[in-house]
Amino acid sequence: MKIKDRIKDFRRVQSSEILPNPKNWRTHSDTQRNAMRGVLAEVGIAGAVLARETADGLMLIDGHLRVEELEQDVPVLVLDVTEEEADKLLAVFDPIGNLAGKDESLWEQLVESMEFDNEQLAAMITLANASMSDLEQTFETMYQVSIDCDGEQQQQELYEEFAKRGLKCRILSI
């Protein structure tokens, strides 16, 4: 069976000129944003985003976070797809990737061979490297609460209040 090649063009486009897809269902936490910034800082741009041409301009199908984080030209694969086909791609890219298994031995070898300058990126890899049994043991013995504070003063007040109650506390700024 011959598979259609839907890539019709490759362009470098200013990030601010690429339209976000209003149907994008993915959300991006601060942790994910920090990890993306870290890999962009340490490695650079290493992949193209996907977009399709619309009457209003190029609309993203995949790569929203990269486009949001970059303030420069971004490599774009322009696809020859309809809106309905773009919706299908938008819906399946991450779920298909999430179906992949993990060869623990190869993953550990890969991770052990790397060093990171960015703390957020290193923390993300460390967490991803933990085996499920390691995580299960950690969660069996550790109970934590995370509170988002309005500012440093509220953080300090809560810390002092909980410390007075005899709770083991630490202040984190992320």
C-alpha positions as CSV (number, residue, x, y, z in Angstrom):
1,M,0.0,0.0,0.0
2,K,1.3,3.4,-0.9
3,I,0.9,6.0,1.9
4,K,0.2,9.6,0.9
5,D,2.9,12.2,1.7
6,R,1.0,15.1,3.1
7,I,4.1,17.4,3.6
8,K,3.8,20.1,1.0
9,D,6.4,22.6,2.2
10,F,9.0,23.4,4.7
11,R,9.3,27.0,5.9
12,R,10.9,29.0,8.7
13,V,8.3,31.3,10.1
14,Q,8.4,33.9,12.9
15,S,6.7,32.3,15.9
16,S,4.3,35.2,16.4
17,E,2.9,34.7,12.9
18,I,1.8,31.1,13.5
19,L,-1.8,30.8,14.6
20,P,-2.5,28.6,17.6
21,N,-5.2,26.0,17.0
22,P,-8.3,26.9,18.9
23,K,-9.1,23.2,19.2
24,N,-5.8,22.4,20.9
25,W,-6.7,20.3,23.9
26,R,-3.3,20.0,25.4
27,T,-2.3,22.1,28.4
28,H,1.2,22.9,29.5
29,S,2.2,23.1,33.2
30,D,5.0,25.3,34.4
31,T,7.1,22.2,34.9
32,Q,6.7,21.2,31.3
33,R,7.4,24.8,30.1
34,N,10.6,24.9,32.2
35,A,11.7,21.5,30.8
36,M,11.0,22.7,27.3
37,R,13.0,25.9,27.9
38,G,15.8,23.8,29.3
39,V,16.1,21.5,26.3
40,L,15.8,24.5,23.9
41,A,18.6,26.2,25.8
42,E,20.8,23.1,26.0
43,V,20.2,21.6,22.6
44,G,18.2,24.1,20.5
45,I,15.4,23.6,18.1
46,A,15.6,20.0,16.9
47,G,12.2,19.4,15.2
48,A,9.6,21.1,13.1
49,V,6.1,22.0,14.2
50,L,3.2,21.0,12.0
51,A,0.8,23.5,10.5
52,R,-1.7,23.8,7.7
53,E,-2.6,26.8,5.5
54,T,-5.8,28.6,6.3
55,A,-7.4,31.8,5.0
56,D,-6.0,33.6,8.1
57,G,-2.4,32.1,7.8
58,L,-0.6,29.1,9.1
59,M,-2.5,27.3,11.9
60,L,-0.7,24.9,14.2
61,I,-1.6,21.2,14.4
62,D,1.3,20.2,16.6
63,G,4.0,22.2,18.4
64,H,2.1,24.8,20.4
65,L,4.4,24.9,23.4
66,R,7.5,25.3,21.2
67,V,5.9,28.2,19.3
68,E,4.8,29.8,22.6
69,E,8.3,29.6,24.1
70,L,10.3,30.7,21.0
71,E,10.5,34.3,19.9
72,Q,12.2,33.7,16.6
73,D,11.8,31.8,13.3
74,V,10.5,28.3,13.8
75,P,10.9,25.4,11.4
76,V,7.4,24.5,10.1
77,L,6.3,21.5,8.0
78,V,3.2,22.7,6.1
79,L,0.8,19.9,5.5
80,D,-1.7,19.5,2.7
81,V,-4.6,18.4,5.0
82,T,-8.2,19.5,5.5
83,E,-9.5,20.9,8.7
84,E,-11.0,17.6,9.5
85,E,-7.7,15.7,8.9
86,A,-5.9,18.3,11.0
87,D,-8.3,17.6,13.8
88,K,-7.6,13.9,13.6
89,L,-3.8,14.6,13.8
90,L,-4.4,17.0,16.7
91,A,-6.4,14.3,18.5
92,V,-4.0,11.3,18.0
93,F,-0.4,12.5,18.2
94,D,0.1,12.5,22.0
95,P,-2.2,9.5,22.7
96,I,-0.3,7.4,20.1
97,G,3.0,8.3,21.7
98,N,1.7,7.5,25.1
99,L,1.0,3.9,24.0
100,A,4.7,3.3,23.7
101,G,6.4,0.9,26.1
102,K,9.7,1.4,27.9
103,D,12.8,-0.7,27.7
104,E,14.0,0.0,31.3
105,S,17.6,-1.2,30.6
106,L,18.0,1.0,27.5
107,W,16.4,4.0,29.2
108,E,18.7,3.7,32.2
109,Q,21.8,3.5,29.9
110,L,20.7,6.5,28.0
111,V,20.0,8.6,31.1
112,E,23.2,7.6,32.8
113,S,25.2,8.8,29.8
114,M,23.8,12.4,30.0
115,E,24.5,15.5,32.0
116,F,22.2,18.5,32.1
117,D,23.0,22.2,32.8
118,N,19.3,23.0,33.3
119,E,18.0,21.9,36.8
120,Q,14.3,21.6,35.6
121,L,15.3,19.3,32.7
122,A,17.5,17.2,35.0
123,A,14.7,16.9,37.5
124,M,12.2,15.9,34.8
125,I,14.6,13.2,33.5
126,T,15.3,11.9,37.1
127,L,11.5,11.6,37.7
128,A,11.0,9.9,34.3
129,N,13.9,7.5,35.1
130,A,12.3,6.3,38.4
131,S,10.9,2.8,37.9
132,M,7.3,2.2,38.9
133,S,8.4,0.2,42.0
134,D,10.6,3.1,43.1
135,L,7.7,5.5,42.8
136,E,5.4,3.1,44.6
137,Q,7.8,2.8,47.5
138,T,8.2,6.6,47.6
139,F,4.5,7.2,47.7
140,E,4.0,4.5,50.4
141,T,6.3,6.3,52.8
142,M,5.9,10.0,51.9
143,Y,2.9,12.2,52.3
144,Q,3.1,15.8,51.1
145,V,1.0,18.8,50.6
146,S,1.8,21.6,48.1
147,I,0.2,25.0,48.5
148,D,0.3,27.8,45.9
149,C,0.9,31.1,47.7
150,D,0.1,34.6,46.7
151,G,3.6,35.7,47.4
152,E,6.7,35.2,49.5
153,Q,5.2,36.8,52.6
154,Q,2.2,34.3,52.6
155,Q,4.6,31.5,52.0
156,Q,6.7,32.5,55.0
157,E,3.6,32.9,57.2
158,L,2.3,29.4,56.3
159,Y,5.7,27.9,56.8
160,E,5.9,29.4,60.3
161,E,2.4,28.3,61.2
162,F,3.0,24.7,60.1
163,A,6.4,24.6,61.8
164,K,4.8,25.7,65.1
165,R,2.5,22.7,64.8
166,G,5.5,20.4,64.7
167,L,5.2,19.6,61.0
168,K,8.3,19.0,58.9
169,C,8.3,21.9,56.4
170,R,10.5,23.3,53.7
171,I,10.1,26.4,51.5
172,L,10.3,25.8,47.7
173,S,10.2,28.4,45.0
174,I,9.6,27.1,41.5
